[in-house]
Amino acid sequence: MSTMKFKGCNNFRQRLVCATLSGRPLVITHIRSEEEEPGLRDFEGGFLRLLERLTNGCQVEINETGTVLRYIPGIIIGGRHEHDCGSARSISWFLEGILPLAVFAKQPLHLSLSGLTNDRLDVSVDNVKAVILPLLAYFGAEGATLNVKKRGLPPSGGGHVEFSCPIVRELRPCNLVDAGLIKRVRGVAYCAKISPQFANRVVTSARGLLNHLLPDVYVHTDHYKGLAGGHSPGFGLTLVAESTTGCLLAVDVHAKEGALPEDVGERGSALLLEEVRRGGCVDSVGQALVLLLMALGPEDVSKVRIGQLTMHGIQTLRLAREAFGVTFKIRADTETGTVLLSCLGSGVRNFSKKVT
């Protein structure tokens, strides 16, 4: 197996995941070598530790400055594990990374993760539960669950989630090309260690804009107090638009310090409308995961329609070609302003999963 070689810290999780699934050694050099604090960050080291827990026989070597990483993948074993994600990146940052690995594990994965459930850098756990897991089910990995036991907000975190994921022998090809029309909006306004009135005001503000366009809008409140509220106070909003064909588009807004609930609700509604305006069957957050799962799929044609390629999506296309030899055909649809992508999967199989 030839070694995959990359420079820089971009696409860190996906590079490790693709190396693991393809069975190829990985070398990453020049990791923040020009910065005042060079090398890997704590959260990237945390992801490596999580990867070591989920696999058997992997080898990780990091030089003294942390600017060079050598990784030899092992066998994905799954099973029950606990992991502290810290407070630099959210729990979702770790979950997004290991999702493609979880479905190809030797045993079903049960993860207990602690840290931030919501922040301004990453997708929220509510978004993962409402949109990312249904995408996984579309590819054949049905039955994945995510339960929020404690809400953890920045800067101190203190959140806790339970994640479980089934295993599959191989993924299904996808045909996500009909975006349909938006028929309803669902959402959750959460708050922790503050008055529940904050969440109520967020809901009223979000509905104020959306109800002008759609009658079926329901946003429920989720108030956490005491130990269930983690270590820091705060509030925010997650909105999900569902189309007539079952496509899901979602946005997250976490309130900055001193922000008004009304501003958070209005911003969430505006961001959701912008996501809908872009079109497509997958939102900008789920785009990279879908493209990677298409590359991992059976040797059959998979298609997806997206609004516009994000930088993360473009990096995933390059990585799929490097790791699995999968090349995507990209066609712009001028009528709808969307982009249609198709590919032949690499046929990755989980030989630990018995044929039933």
C-alpha positions, 0 to 999 in steps of 0.5 A: 500500500502506497503512503498518503502524503499531505501538508498542513492541518486542513481536513485533518479528520477526513485524512485520518478516516480515509487512511483508516478505511483504505488501509493506507499509511498516512504522513502529514507534514508542515502542521502549522509550521509557520505559526507562533505555536506550531504543531497539533492542537489539543483537540486534534490530539484528542481525535487521535486518542479517540481513533486509537480507542476505536481501532486495534493495531494502529500506530501514531508517531508525532515528532517533537514539535508536533509538525509531522504526523505518521499514522498506520491504520489498524482494524476498526473494532467499535464497541463501548467507549468513553471520551472527553472531547475537551472544550476547544471543539464541540462533541459534534466535531469528533462525531462528524469525523468518526461517523464513516468509521462507525458503520464499518466497525467490527461491532456496533459502536456505543460512545459516551462523549463529554464536552461542548454540545453547542458552540459557534465553531462547529455544528451542534449536536441537535443538528447532528441528531436531526439531519446528519443521522438521517443522512447516514440512514439514507445510505443504509446505516439505519438505527443510529441514535444520539441522546443529549444527557447534559447540555454543555456550552462554552467556555467551560462545557460540561455536556454529555451525549450518548451515541450509538451506531449500527454496522453495515456490510456495505453502503447503499448507493444514493440518488438525492437529486429531487430537492422538492419544496419546503413543507415545514420547519422544525427546531429547538431553542435551548438554554442552560443555567438562565431563565427559560424566558430566553428560549421563549423569546428566541422562538417568538422571534424565529417564528415571526419571520418564518410564519410569513412564508410557511404556516407549519413552523414548530420550534420547541424549547429545551431548558436545562438547569442544575447539573444538566445545564453543564458548567456555563450559561447560554442559549441558542437555536437550531432550525431544520427545514424539511422538503416534500421529498424528505430533504433536510436543511439545517442551521445553528446559531449560538448566542454571543455574550450579551446578545438579545434572544430576538436577534438570535431568532431573527438570525436563525430564520435568515440563515435558514432562508439563505440555506433554502435559497441555495437549493439542493438536497443536502445543506452545506454542513452535511455536504462533505459527509455525503460526498465521502459516503458516496465514494465509500459506496458500492460500485454503482452510480450515486448522485446528489444535488447540492446548492454550491460546493463549499471549500470543505466539499472541494477538499473531500472530492480531492481526498476521495480521488487520492484515497480511493481513486474515486472521481466525481462528475460535476455538472452545473444546473443553470435552471435551478442554480444547483450543482449535480455530482455523480460518481462510481463508489469504491466498493468498501465492504465490512467483512466483519458484518455477516451476510443476512 
